[in-house]
Amino acid sequence: QRKNPFSGDNRLASKPAHTHRGDPTYGRPPGGSRTEQRGKDAHSHVGKEVEELCLIIRRTGEVGEDGQVSVTFGQLFETYVTISNKVVGILLRARKHGLVHFEGEMLWQGKDDDVVITLL
């Protein structure tokens, strides 16, 4: 079905039926669509949450001898969970962007409370 009869978007009728991995539009919503806008909005929202997390680490952490700010996961969890329940996901995103460092793949409340998170 190349065109959804319930959609007013006629651009989909002219789009090829299948895209391939090498195609730059592969896995992307049509340009200018509401889906594309929702994706941009979500990306912006997560970016703001990462910034807020870094500010909280700076405020609650302690400056070490190397000049970097560090906080334990337990302390950060107790502070940040009142703001957002997505603290681990936001930490993973911040690490992906090179903003924080911590050991391990995933952090678990209770078990990893003593893991040190360093703001880079």
N, CA, C and O of each residue as an XYZ file, in Angstrom:
480
protein
N       0.865     -1.165      0.000
C       0.000      0.000      0.000
C       0.908      1.223      0.000
O       1.515      1.552      1.019
N       0.998      1.886     -1.128
C       1.898      3.024     -1.255
C       1.296      4.299     -0.714
O       2.032      5.216     -0.349
N      -0.008      4.383     -0.652
C      -0.647      5.587     -0.130
C      -1.707      5.189      0.876
O      -2.539      4.322      0.610
N      -1.670      5.824      2.020
C      -2.673      5.592      3.043
C      -3.902      6.428      2.684
O      -3.813      7.654      2.631
N      -5.049      5.787      2.435
C      -6.234      6.548      2.045
C      -6.764      7.454      3.152
O      -7.583      8.335      2.889
N      -6.305      7.247      4.392
C      -6.770      8.046      5.513
C      -5.857      9.229      5.797
O      -6.110     10.010      6.715
N      -4.801      9.360      5.015
C      -3.846     10.440      5.208
C      -4.038     11.498      4.129
O      -4.319     11.177      2.974
N      -3.885     12.744      4.509
C      -3.980     13.829      3.541
C      -2.627     14.144      2.914
O      -2.520     15.073      2.114
N      -1.596     13.384      3.265
C      -0.246     13.636      2.781
C      -0.043     12.939      1.442
O       0.119     11.720      1.396
N      -0.049     13.704      0.351
C       0.092     13.120     -0.979
C       1.535     12.853     -1.362
O       1.788     12.209     -2.380
N       2.495     13.334     -0.568
C       3.906     13.107     -0.891
C       4.270     11.634     -0.828
O       5.180     11.193     -1.529
N       3.570     10.863      0.005
C       3.904      9.454      0.157
C       3.640      8.663     -1.121
O       4.283      7.638     -1.350
N       2.716      9.114     -1.947
C       2.388      8.393     -3.173
C       3.554      8.419     -4.154
O       3.698      7.493     -4.953
N       4.387      9.450     -4.115
C       5.493      9.547     -5.052
C       6.788      8.956     -4.496
O       7.782      8.874     -5.218
N       6.794      8.551     -3.246
C       7.985      7.987     -2.630
C       8.186      6.554     -3.111
O       7.208      5.819     -3.251
N       9.419      6.138     -3.367
C       9.649      4.757     -3.784
C       9.142      3.778     -2.731
O       9.128      4.087     -1.539
N       8.733      2.612     -3.173
C       8.158      1.614     -2.276
C       9.178      1.115     -1.262
O       8.829      0.874     -0.106
N      10.434      0.958     -1.674
C      11.461      0.425     -0.771
C      12.714      1.283     -0.855
O      13.128      1.697     -1.938
N      13.306      1.543      0.287
C      14.602      2.207      0.306
C      15.622      1.193      0.785
O      15.280      0.223      1.462
N      16.852      1.418      0.437
C      17.923      0.485      0.791
C      18.903      1.165      1.731
O      18.923      2.392      1.832
N      19.710      0.379      2.415
C      20.608      0.894      3.445
C      21.527      2.007      2.950
O      21.855      2.902      3.729
N      21.939      1.991      1.732
C      22.826      3.027      1.224
C      22.122      4.338      0.933
O      22.772      5.371      0.772
N      20.809      4.307      0.865
C      20.015      5.493      0.549
C      20.033      6.460      1.740
O      19.781      6.034      2.868
N      20.324      7.751      1.520
C      20.357      8.699      2.652
C      19.009      8.878      3.346
O      18.976      9.354      4.480
N      17.905      8.517      2.712
C      16.593      8.646      3.353
C      16.182      7.368      4.082
O      15.093      7.306      4.653
N      17.039      6.355      4.067
C      16.732      5.085      4.717
C      16.561      5.280      6.225
O      17.455      5.809      6.886
N      15.430      4.862      6.766
C      15.164      4.960      8.201
C      14.838      6.365      8.669
O      14.854      6.623      9.873
N      14.548      7.264      7.778
C      14.240      8.649      8.116
C      12.813      8.979      7.696
O      12.340      8.497      6.667
N      12.131      9.794      8.486
C      10.781     10.213      8.073
C      10.875     11.196      6.912
O      11.917     11.821      6.714
N       9.815     11.338      6.156
C       9.826     12.312      5.063
C      10.115     13.721      5.589
O       9.609     14.114      6.640
N      10.925     14.469      4.857
C      11.272     15.825      5.265
C      10.042     16.711      5.376
O       9.170     16.683      4.508
N       9.974     17.488      6.434
C       8.852     18.387      6.647
C       7.631     17.737      7.266
O       6.622     18.405      7.493
N       7.708     16.434      7.546
C       6.547     15.746      8.115
C       6.440     16.004      9.617
O       7.392     16.470     10.243
N       5.299     15.703     10.175
C       5.111     15.862     11.619
C       5.975     14.861     12.378
O       6.420     15.143     13.491
N       6.216     13.695     11.784
C       7.079     12.698     12.417
C       8.497     13.241     12.546
O       9.137     13.074     13.585
N       8.986     13.886     11.498
C      10.315     14.480     11.558
C      10.370     15.554     12.641
O      11.352     15.633     13.379
N       9.345     16.369     12.745
C       9.311     17.437     13.754
C       9.278     16.857     15.165
O       9.947     17.374     16.059
N       8.503     15.785     15.376
C       8.461     15.149     16.695
C       9.834     14.612     17.072
O      10.236     14.706     18.232
N      10.561     14.047     16.103
C      11.907     13.549     16.362
C      12.856     14.668     16.756
O      13.657     14.511     17.677
N      12.769     15.795     16.065
C      13.609     16.945     16.399
C      13.279     17.477     17.785
O      14.178     17.828     18.550
N      11.991     17.539     18.110
C      11.573     18.014     19.432
C      12.082     17.086     20.533
O      12.543     17.553     21.575
N      12.000     15.779     20.308
C      12.468     14.809     21.304
C      13.976     14.934     21.495
O      14.464     14.888     22.624
N      14.711     15.092     20.406
C      16.162     15.244     20.487
C      16.521     16.486     21.301
O      17.435     16.443     22.125
N      15.824     17.568     21.080
C      16.058     18.814     21.809
C      15.750     18.632     23.296
O      16.495     19.114     24.149
N      14.654     17.941     23.605
C      14.255     17.721     25.002
C      15.309     16.893     25.745
O      15.669     17.215     26.878
N      15.794     15.843     25.117
C      16.809     15.000     25.761
C      18.089     15.795     25.960
O      18.753     15.651     26.986
N      18.442     16.630     24.996
C      19.631     17.469     25.139
C      19.536     18.387     26.342
O      20.519     18.588     27.055
N      18.358     18.943     26.568
C      18.154     19.812     27.735
C      18.269     19.021     29.034
O      18.805     19.523     30.023
N      17.767     17.780     29.036
C      17.871     16.951     30.244
C      19.317     16.594     30.534
O      19.717     16.546     31.697
N      20.118     16.340     29.489
C      21.541     16.050     29.678
C      22.246     17.268     30.272
O      23.058     17.126     31.186
N      21.948     18.457     29.766
C      22.529     19.691     30.316
C      22.172     19.860     31.787
O      23.023     20.206     32.607
N      20.900     19.610     32.115
C      20.450     19.740     33.503
C      21.170     18.743     34.408
O      21.549     19.081     35.530
N      21.360     17.514     33.920
C      22.070     16.506     34.700
C      23.505     16.953     34.976
O      23.994     16.805     36.095
N      24.178     17.497     33.968
C      25.548     17.973     34.156
C      25.609     19.105     35.181
O      26.539     19.166     35.984
N      24.623     19.995     35.156
C      24.576     21.078     36.152
C      24.381     20.528     37.562
O      24.980     21.025     38.515
N      23.547     19.506     37.691
C      23.311     18.909     39.012
C      24.570     18.213     39.507
O      24.892     18.288     40.693
N      25.291     17.531     38.606
C      26.550     16.892     39.006
C      27.531     17.961     39.481
O      28.216     17.778     40.488
N      27.596     19.070     38.759
C      28.514     20.159     39.140
C      28.139     20.730     40.508
O      29.016     21.045     41.313
N      26.822     20.866     40.774
C      26.363     21.436     42.040
C      26.541     20.493     43.219
O      26.947     20.921     44.299
N      26.238     19.202     43.020
C      26.255     18.260     44.144
C      27.574     17.532     44.302
O      27.850     16.978     45.366
N      28.392     17.522     43.265
C      29.655     16.790     43.315
C      30.744     17.542     44.045
O      30.577     18.687     44.464
N      31.861     16.862     44.183
C      33.029     17.437     44.839
C      34.167     17.517     43.839
O      34.343     16.622     43.012
N      34.935     18.588     43.918
C      36.078     18.760     43.026
C      37.244     17.936     43.573
O      37.641     18.080     44.729
N      37.779     17.074     42.716
C      38.897     16.229     43.122
C      40.227     16.927     42.944
O      40.286     18.086     42.534
N      41.307     16.203     43.260
C      42.654     16.760     43.138
C      42.989     17.078     41.682
O      43.797     17.966     41.411
N      42.377     16.363     40.754
C      42.630     16.581     39.326
C      41.785     17.723     38.759
O      41.903     18.061     37.582
N      40.936     18.315     39.595
C      40.113     19.440     39.159
C      38.777     19.038     38.553
O      37.978     19.897     38.181
N      38.529     17.721     38.452
C      37.255     17.267     37.889
C      36.228     17.059     38.992
O      36.566     16.691     40.117
N      34.970     17.300     38.649
C      33.873     17.148     39.601
C      33.363     15.714     39.538
O      33.095     15.189     38.458
N      33.231     15.084     40.705
C      32.750     13.705     40.782
C      31.655     13.593     41.821
O      31.613     14.348     42.793
N      30.763     12.631     41.596
C      29.673     12.351     42.524
C      29.396     10.857     42.454
O      29.615     10.233     41.415
N      28.918     10.279     43.549
C      28.563      8.857     43.501
C      27.173      8.711     42.887
O      26.352      9.626     42.951
N      26.924      7.552     42.296
C      25.632      7.308     41.668
C      24.504      7.393     42.689
O      23.433      7.915     42.381
N      24.729      6.890     43.891
C      23.689      6.930     44.920
C      23.286      8.355     45.265
O      22.099      8.659     45.386
N      24.273      9.224     45.424
C      23.994     10.623     45.748
C      23.279     11.307     44.572
O      22.320     12.052     44.772
N      23.750     11.049     43.355
C      23.126     11.645     42.181
C      21.703     11.136     42.004
O      20.804     11.905     41.663
N      21.497      9.851     42.233
C      20.161      9.271     42.070
C      19.181      9.923     43.023
O      18.075     10.289     42.626
N      19.576     10.072     44.279
C      18.684     10.675     45.273
C      18.344     12.118     44.922
O      17.223     12.567     45.159
N      19.301     12.844     44.360
C      19.068     14.241     43.987
C      18.234     14.338     42.721
O      17.272     15.104     42.667
N      18.594     13.571     41.706
C      17.997     13.737     40.377
C      16.641     13.061     40.235
O      15.832     13.494     39.414
N      16.367     12.013     41.008
C      15.108     11.272     40.841
C      13.903     12.132     41.178
O      12.797     11.838     40.722
N      14.084     13.177     41.958
C      12.959     14.079     42.231
C      12.641     14.936     41.007
O      11.535     15.463     40.889
N      13.606     15.076     40.099
C      13.411     15.854     38.877
C      12.915     14.953     37.748
O      11.971     15.298     37.038
N      13.553     13.807     37.589
C      13.204     12.905     36.495
C      13.499     11.470     36.918
O      14.475     11.207     37.619
N      12.646     10.550     36.485
C      12.865      9.139     36.800
C      13.731      8.456     35.749
O      13.892      7.236     35.789
N      14.289      9.209     34.816
C      15.085      8.650     33.728
C      16.573      8.897     33.942
O      17.312      9.048     32.969
N      17.024      8.941     35.173
C      18.402      9.316     35.471
C      19.405      8.394     34.784
O      20.408      8.881     34.263
N      19.176      7.099     34.763
C      20.142      6.174     34.157
C      20.199      6.377     32.647
O      21.287      6.400     32.071
N      19.058      6.522     32.006
C      19.041      6.747     30.566
C      19.725      8.041     30.180
O      20.432      8.091     29.174
N      19.525      9.083     30.961
C      20.157     10.370     30.679
C      21.668     10.270     30.931
O      22.457     10.875     30.205
N      22.070      9.514     31.953
C      23.503      9.295     32.194
C      24.151      8.571     31.019
O      25.249      8.932     30.596
N      23.482      7.557     30.494
C      24.015      6.820     29.346
C      24.153      7.735     28.129
O      25.140      7.652     27.399
N      23.182      8.592     27.913
C      23.244      9.534     26.790
C      24.397     10.517     26.990
O      25.122     10.828     26.045
N      24.567     11.011     28.235
C      25.657     11.951     28.522
C      27.013     11.282     28.302
O      27.945     11.919     27.811
N      27.131      9.999     28.664
C      28.396      9.291     28.436
C      28.646      9.105     26.950
O      29.782      9.225     26.491
N      27.597      8.815     26.199
C      27.719      8.647     24.752
C      28.264      9.915     24.099
O      29.016      9.838     23.127
N      27.888     11.083     24.627
C      28.348     12.354     24.085
C      29.654     12.835     24.730
O      30.110     13.943     24.446
N      30.258     12.007     25.597
C      31.555     12.342     26.184
C      31.506     13.385     27.275
O      32.499     14.071     27.519
N      30.359     13.521     27.944
C      30.223     14.532     28.993
C      30.497     13.993     30.390
O      30.901     14.746     31.276
N      30.282     12.701     30.594
C      30.536     12.073     31.892
C      31.261     10.745     31.677
O      31.279     10.198     30.574
N      31.860     10.241     32.766
C      32.513      8.930     32.720
C      32.136      8.160     33.974
O      32.102      8.711     35.074
N      31.853      6.879     33.790
C      31.652      5.972     34.915
C      31.932      4.563     34.431
O      31.835      4.276     33.238
N      32.279      3.686     35.358
C      32.608      2.304     35.028
C      31.342      1.478     34.887
O      30.355      1.722     35.583
N      31.366      0.516     34.003
C      30.254     -0.408     33.824
C      29.338      0.010     32.693
O      29.358      1.156     32.242
N      28.538     -0.938     32.245
C      27.596     -0.688     31.156
C      26.314     -0.030     31.648
O      25.776      0.862     30.992
N      25.825     -0.473     32.809
C      24.539     -0.017     33.337
C      24.693      0.223     34.826
O      25.503     -0.425     35.489
N      23.920      1.148     35.343
C      23.948      1.432     36.778
C      22.610      1.034     37.391
O      21.545      1.333     36.851
N      22.691      0.350     38.540
C      21.490     -0.127     39.219
C      21.419      0.509     40.601
O      22.417      0.567     41.320
N      20.243      0.980     40.962
C      20.042      1.579     42.280
C      20.321      0.537     43.352
O      19.894     -0.611     43.235
N      21.029      0.934     44.383
C      21.376      0.023     45.473
C      22.700     -0.664     45.199
O      23.659     -0.484     45.950
N      22.765     -1.438     44.147
C      23.973     -2.207     43.809
C      25.138     -1.300     43.428
O      26.273     -1.557     43.830
N      24.878     -0.250     42.663
C      25.928      0.614     42.143
C      25.960      1.993     42.786
O      26.446      2.946     42.176
N      25.449      2.114     44.005
C      25.402      3.420     44.676
C      26.777      4.039     44.895
O      26.893      5.259     45.005
N      27.835      3.200     44.961
C      29.185      3.721     45.225
C      29.982      3.971     43.959
O      31.139      4.379     44.051
N      29.413      3.745     42.776
C      30.108      3.996     41.517
C      30.283      5.506     41.362
O      29.341      6.278     41.547
N      31.506      5.909     41.019
C      31.818      7.334     40.875
C      31.532      7.788     39.452
O      31.969      7.159     38.489
N      30.802      8.879     39.330
C      30.506      9.496     38.036
C      31.291     10.793     37.975
O      31.170     11.652     38.848
N      32.097     10.922     36.932
C      32.962     12.094     36.780
C      32.483     12.942     35.635
O      32.218     12.435     34.545
N      32.369     14.231     35.874
C      31.995     15.192     34.849
C      33.245     15.547     34.052
O      34.244     15.988     34.621
N      33.190     15.356     32.750
C      34.379     15.592     31.910
C      34.428     17.007     31.352
O      35.363     17.354     30.631
